[in-house]
Amino acid sequence: MASGSVAECLQQETTCPVCLQYFAEPMMLDCGHNICCACLTRCWGAAETNVSCPQCRETFPQRHMRPNRHLANVTQLVKQLRTERPSGPGGEMGVCEKHREPLKLYCEEDQMPICVVCDRSREHRGHSVLPLEEAVEGFKEQIQNQLDHLKRVKDLKKRRRAQGEQARAELLEHEYRLLARLEELDLAIYNSINGAITQFSCNISHLSSLIAQLEEKQQQPTRELLQDIGDTLSRAERIRIPEPWITPPDLQEKIHIFAQKCLFMTESLKQFTEKMQSDMEKIQELREAQLYSVDVTLDPDTAYPSLILSDNLRQVRYSYLQQDLPDNPERFNLFPCVLGSPCFIAGRHYWEVEVGDKAKWTIGVCEDSVCRKGGVTSAPQNGFWAVSLWYGKEYWALTSPMTALPLRTPLQRVGIFLDYDAGEVSFYNVTERCHTFTFSHATFCGPVRPYFSLSYSGGKSAAPLIICPMSGIDGFSGHVGNHGHSMETSP
């Protein structure tokens, strides 16, 4: 894809469809579209119900929108790249205003382009500096990762909305059927009771006539009293005490069927409500874990020689060709493993790993003191707490013995939450925003580090494992703060 096309796509993804400017406080609607907060306020005014999306015109029964911090971060990165591209005599970035030298370097601490003189100055002394082209490629990589993540989340939300709409349609259909059956039942009850009442009324009228005849016969003279007395008494004797009125069997059956359908409807509503509550609790659990986000990088001194690390130490892939690397004590020499930095000695810490379509991988944490020479058995008794995918089919928690993980959907992006003091290591399906597995009651003997292992399987699975940048996570402040403690130095 041409660079101009990439730039146009990025600008389109970060432009509000209403004001046609870069997003300012983008808000995500239930239909999946994003609109500036101010634009939504102007479009909706004071309306609280029956509002619609300014882009697709889908109507919502209630005013509901959520801040899209991921898109806001991407927009800031795009704006930053565009502001850093003015051309000049010193190249695409121009020249340093202070030293009049080309801006060819990028200071990671101050997040700004600098010249070679700035790099040697006291102001930037000791700072981490990259070639400008490498920094730009890194930013583009971050933008692409965020775009991929946003699109996956958008697709997931669309699926969630479709599931909700399907559930709503099914419940409404049950409701309409129940209402129709209720109307039929109401008519049947009315006809049955009305028929019984009509019959009783006829019987009462007949009895009233017979009583009147008997009373009249009782007062007649002897000759008239004896006339037809046998027939009159016979008709009276044939009258029997009526049985108590009961609901007809066919009506009882209809009432029973309706009651069962009502019970099914009630249970369906209960399950739907419980599922919605469970989903919200899972989302809240993951959000709380993400509050402890930390930036994790790979430690090249620990990497097995067949593992190729990216320059920014956030990606690792497997190669059949081994690199000529020193066999230092920290390096794994038999299995394709690599550790991450920093080490953790207390507190809570969270990071995310993009596993994509890889068919075989293991990720988690391990003690810094684990054996790195010879065979490695990833189990808690050996200082490893990890989950694994085998040949694209089976997910396992590497307990002892191992625990099968029957997941509904494949893992694409995995969140790892270490609570050092509580002795817990939890794993989350970030795409589905749900909990996967937790190691409990772990006793850590010293510092703990992120752990990665992968093998080559060809095809899409040859893609690297990627440690996701935490700056795109909701609530991430960019530092550990008082939440936990880490050691930034290598072992």
C-alpha positions, 0 to 999 in steps of 0.5 A, spaced: 500 500 500 502 506 498 504 511 503 499 516 501 493 511 501 496 509 508 495 516 510 489 517 507 486 511 511 489 513 518 486 520 517 479 517 515 479 513 521 481 519 526 476 524 522 469 525 525 463 524 520 460 530 523 465 536 523 470 532 518 475 534 523 480 530 527 476 527 533 475 531 539 473 526 545 470 521 541 464 517 543 462 510 541 454 509 540 451 502 540 451 502 533 459 502 533 460 509 530 464 514 533 462 521 533 465 527 537 462 529 544 461 536 542 458 534 535 453 529 539 451 534 543 449 539 538 445 533 534 441 531 540 440 537 544 436 536 550 433 529 547 434 523 552 430 518 548 429 516 541 436 519 539 439 517 532 446 516 530 448 522 525 452 517 521 447 511 520 441 514 522 440 508 527 435 510 532 436 508 540 431 508 545 435 512 550 441 516 550 447 512 551 454 513 549 461 511 551 468 515 551 472 511 546 479 512 549 483 507 544 480 512 538 482 518 542 490 515 543 490 513 535 488 520 533 493 523 538 498 519 534 496 521 527 496 528 529 503 528 532 505 524 526 502 530 521 505 535 525 512 532 525 512 532 517 513 539 515 519 539 509 525 543 509 532 544 507 534 539 512 530 534 510 522 532 511 523 534 518 526 540 517 532 543 521 533 544 529 531 551 531 536 552 536 542 548 532 540 549 525 542 542 524 537 536 520 532 533 525 534 526 524 534 523 531 528 522 536 528 523 544 524 517 547 524 521 554 522 528 551 518 525 545 520 530 540 525 530 534 532 532 535 538 533 531 545 530 533 548 536 537 541 536 541 543 529 542 550 531 545 547 536 549 546 536 557 539 537 555 538 530 552 544 527 555 543 520 557 536 519 554 534 514 549 535 516 542 533 513 536 534 514 528 528 518 526 525 513 521 526 508 526 521 512 531 516 513 525 516 506 524 515 504 531 509 509 531 506 507 525 506 500 528 503 502 534 498 505 530 496 499 526 496 495 533 491 500 535 487 500 529 487 492 529 485 492 536 479 497 535 477 494 529 477 487 533 473 490 539 468 494 534 467 487 530 466 484 537 461 489 539 457 488 533 457 481 534 454 482 541 449 487 539 447 482 534 446 477 539 442 482 544 438 483 538 437 476 537 435 475 544 430 481 544 427 478 538 426 471 541 423 474 547 418 478 544 416 473 539 415 468 546 411 474 549 407 475 542 405 468 542 403 468 550 399 474 549 396 470 543 395 464 547 392 468 553 387 471 548 385 464 546 385 462 553 381 468 555 375 467 550 375 459 552 374 461 559 369 466 558 365 461 553 366 455 558 363 459 564 358 463 560 355 456 558 355 454 565 352 460 567 347 459 562 345 452 563 344 454 571 340 459 569 335 455 565 335 449 571 333 455 576 328 457 571 325 450 571 326 449 578 322 455 580 316 453 575 316 446 578 316 449 585 310 454 583 306 448 580 307 444 587 305 450 591 299 451 587 297 443 587 298 443 595 292 448 595 288 445 591 281 441 593 282 434 593 279 432 586 283 437 583 289 435 587 289 428 585 289 430 578 295 428 575 299 428 582 303 422 580 306 426 574 307 432 578 311 428 583 315 424 578 317 430 575 320 433 582 323 426 584 327 426 578 331 433 580 337 431 583 342 435 587 347 438 582 354 436 582 359 442 584 362 446 578 369 444 575 373 447 570 372 442 564 378 438 562 380 441 555 380 448 559 384 445 564 389 443 559 389 450 556 391 453 563 396 448 564 400 449 557 399 457 558 402 456 565 408 452 563 409 457 557 409 463 562 414 459 567 419 458 560 418 466 559 420 467 566 426 463 566 428 465 559 428 472 562 432 470 568 437 467 564 438 473 560 438 478 566 443 473 569 448 473 563 448 480 562 450 481 569 455 476 569 458 479 562 458 486 566 462 483 572 467 480 567 468 487 564 469 490 570 474 485 573 478 486 567 478 493 567 480 493 574 486 489 572 488 494 567 488 499 572 495 496 574 498 496 567 505 496 566 510 496 560 513 490 558 519 488 554 523 482 552 530 481 555 535 479 549 540 476 554 535 471 555 532 469 548 534 462 545 538 463 539 532 461 534 528 467 537 528 473 533 526 479 537 524 486 534 528 492 535 523 495 540 523 488 544 516 488 543 515 482 538 518 475 538 518 470 532 521 463 531 526 462 526 529 455 524 536 459 523 540 459 530 543 466 531 550 466 533 549 468 540 554 468 547 551 462 551 551 467 557 548 464 564 541 468 563 540 465 556 535 459 555 539 454 551 535 448 549 527 450 549 525 456 545 524 461 551 525 468 553 523 472 559 521 479 559 523 485 563 522 488 569 522 483 574 516 484 579 518 483 587 511 486 590 504 489 588 500 488 582 501 488 575 498 487 568 500 486 561 497 484 554 500 479 549 497 479 542 498 471 540 494 472 533 493 465 529 499 462 532 498 455 533 503 453 539 505 458 544 506 458 552 505 465 556 505 467 563 510 468 569 516 465 572 521 466 577 527 469 575 531 464 578 528 458 574 533 453 570 535 456 563 540 450 561 537 444 559 530 441 559 524 446 562 518 443 565 513 449 565 509 447 572 508 451 578 513 446 582 519 449 577 517 456 578 512 457 572 505 459 572 503 459 564 497 457 559 499 454 553 496 453 546 498 446 543 497 445 535 492 450 534 487 446 538 487 445 545 488 450 551 491 448 557 493 451 564 500 448 566 498 446 573 500 439 575 497 435 573 495 440 567 488 443 566 484 443 560 481 450 558 475 449 554 474 456 551 468 458 547 472 462 542 480 462 540 484 467 544 487 472 540 489 477 545 491 475 552 491 479 558 496 477 564 495 479 571 500 478 577 498 479 584 504 478 587 502 479 594 496 475 594 500 469 590 495 469 584 496 469 576 490 471 572 489 470 565 484 474 561 481 473 554 481 481 552 477 480 545 471 477 549 473 481 555 472 475 560 476 471 565 480 465 562 484 462 568 487 463 575 493 460 579 491 461 586 496 460 592 502 461 589 508 462 593 513 466 589 521 465 591 524 472 589 523 476 583 518 474 578 518 475 570 514 475 564 515 468 560 514 467 553 515 460 549 513 459 542 515 454 536 514 455 528 508 452 525 508 455 518 503 459 515 499 465 519 502 462 525 509 464 523 507 471 525 510 473 532 508 474 539 507 481 540 507 485 547 501 490 546 503 497 548 499 499 555 498 506 553 492 504 549 489 501 555 483 505 559 485 508 565 493 507 564 497 512 567 504 510 564 507 508 570 506 503 576 505 508 582 503 506 588 500 499 585 506 495 585 514 495 585 518 492 580 526 492 578 528 495 572 535 492 572 536 485 568 538 479 572 
